[in-house]
């Protein structure tokens, strides 16, 4: 299809007596690859009994690693979630030998009857013994299993955010 359009354009330009220079088309350009997360976190957590502050949780298993490297280390994830009829919000912190990531997030239920939520949040990351705070975005899918004991499972992608100029 693209070759036919280019041939027609060239033929019309020659008939009209003008010279045309072919430029690559945006439609033919390769799609931009999706961004690669700095870290991927996979966790399973048990929730404490609900309180007025929300549903507190702490991980029973947690692993974090760079998306482009097979290094995976154990981590600990803690946080609090407050649910509404259709969504929720909360805070979380992941601590590991690689980094400490602290963020606030919102949850959006994937369907009316589902216990799966899309999580999006922003926070900071500190690496090493000297706390150097970097801004990060954290996205992922969280599943809440209410019975027999409330558990939360999820996979979170951590992306560095650009440093503000100024």
Residue pairs with C-beta under 8 A, 6 or more apart in sequence:
2 25
2 27
2 28
6 22
9 20
10 20
10 22
13 19
13 20
35 159
36 67
36 68
37 67
37 157
37 158
37 159
38 66
38 67
38 125
38 136
38 158
38 159
38 160
39 64
39 65
39 66
39 67
39 98
39 99
39 101
39 157
39 158
40 64
40 65
40 66
40 67
40 155
40 156
40 157
40 158
41 62
41 63
41 64
41 75
41 77
41 94
41 101
41 140
41 154
41 155
41 156
41 158
42 62
42 63
42 154
42 155
42 156
43 59
43 61
43 62
43 63
43 75
43 77
43 94
43 152
43 153
43 154
43 156
44 59
44 60
44 61
44 62
44 151
44 152
44 153
45 57
45 58
45 59
45 60
45 62
45 77
45 79
45 151
45 152
45 153
46 57
46 58
46 60
46 149
46 150
46 151
47 55
47 56
47 57
47 81
47 149
47 150
47 151
47 152
48 55
48 56
48 57
48 58
53 80
53 82
54 80
54 81
54 82
54 83
54 90
55 80
55 81
55 82
55 83
55 150
56 78
56 79
56 80
57 77
57 78
57 79
57 80
57 81
57 150
57 152
58 76
58 77
58 78
59 75
59 76
59 77
59 78
62 74
62 75
62 76
62 77
62 94
62 96
63 72
63 73
63 74
63 75
64 72
64 73
64 75
64 94
64 96
64 98
64 99
65 71
65 72
65 73
65 98
66 98
67 157
71 98
73 96
73 97
73 98
74 96
75 94
75 95
75 96
75 98
76 94
76 95
76 96
77 92
77 93
77 94
78 92
78 93
79 90
79 91
79 92
79 93
80 90
80 91
81 88
81 89
81 90
81 107
81 144
81 152
82 88
82 89
82 90
83 107
83 144
86 108
86 109
86 112
87 106
87 107
87 108
87 109
87 117
88 106
88 107
88 117
89 104
89 105
89 106
89 107
90 104
90 105
90 107
91 102
91 103
91 104
91 105
92 102
92 103
92 105
92 121
92 138
93 100
93 101
93 102
93 103
94 100
94 101
94 156
98 127
99 125
99 126
99 127
100 125
100 126
100 127
101 123
101 124
101 125
101 126
101 136
101 138
101 158
102 123
102 124
102 125
102 126
103 121
103 122
103 123
103 124
103 136
103 138
104 121
104 122
104 123
105 119
105 120
105 121
105 138
106 119
106 120
106 121
107 117
107 118
107 119
107 142
108 117
108 118
108 120
109 116
109 117
110 116
110 117
110 118
110 141
115 143
115 144
115 145
115 146
116 141
116 142
116 143
117 141
117 142
117 143
117 144
118 139
118 140
118 141
119 138
119 139
119 140
119 141
119 142
119 154
119 156
120 137
120 138
120 139
121 137
121 138
121 139
122 135
122 136
122 137
122 138
122 161
123 135
123 136
123 138
124 133
124 134
124 135
124 136
125 133
125 134
125 135
125 136
125 158
125 160
126 132
126 133
126 134
127 134
134 160
134 161
134 163
135 160
135 161
135 163
136 158
136 159
136 160
136 161
137 158
137 159
137 161
138 156
138 157
138 158
138 159
139 156
139 157
139 159
140 154
140 155
140 156
140 157
141 154
141 155
142 152
142 153
142 154
143 152
143 153
143 154
144 150
144 151
144 152
145 151
145 152
145 153
